[in-house]
Amino acid sequence: MMGQKIASAMQMGIITTGVISFTLISVNIGFVANFLVIWLKSWSLVHLLVVPVILVVGQWVQ
């Protein structure tokens, strides 16, 4: 059961942080030469922060 929650949190984290970070970076700095590097760095950092938050907040919301 816990493994399923972690897998679900990781999937939700990948999708939501990917879309949000892509959108915010493209709006704020535009599609510059090193956009992909900036986006992937930001995405990976935010994903590491969001997955534990989803696990904690998800239990509270349910």
Secondary structure, 3 states (H helix, E strand, C coil): CHHHHHHHHHHHHHHHHHHHHHHHHHHHCCCCCCHHHHHHHHHHHHHHHHHHHHHHHHHHHC
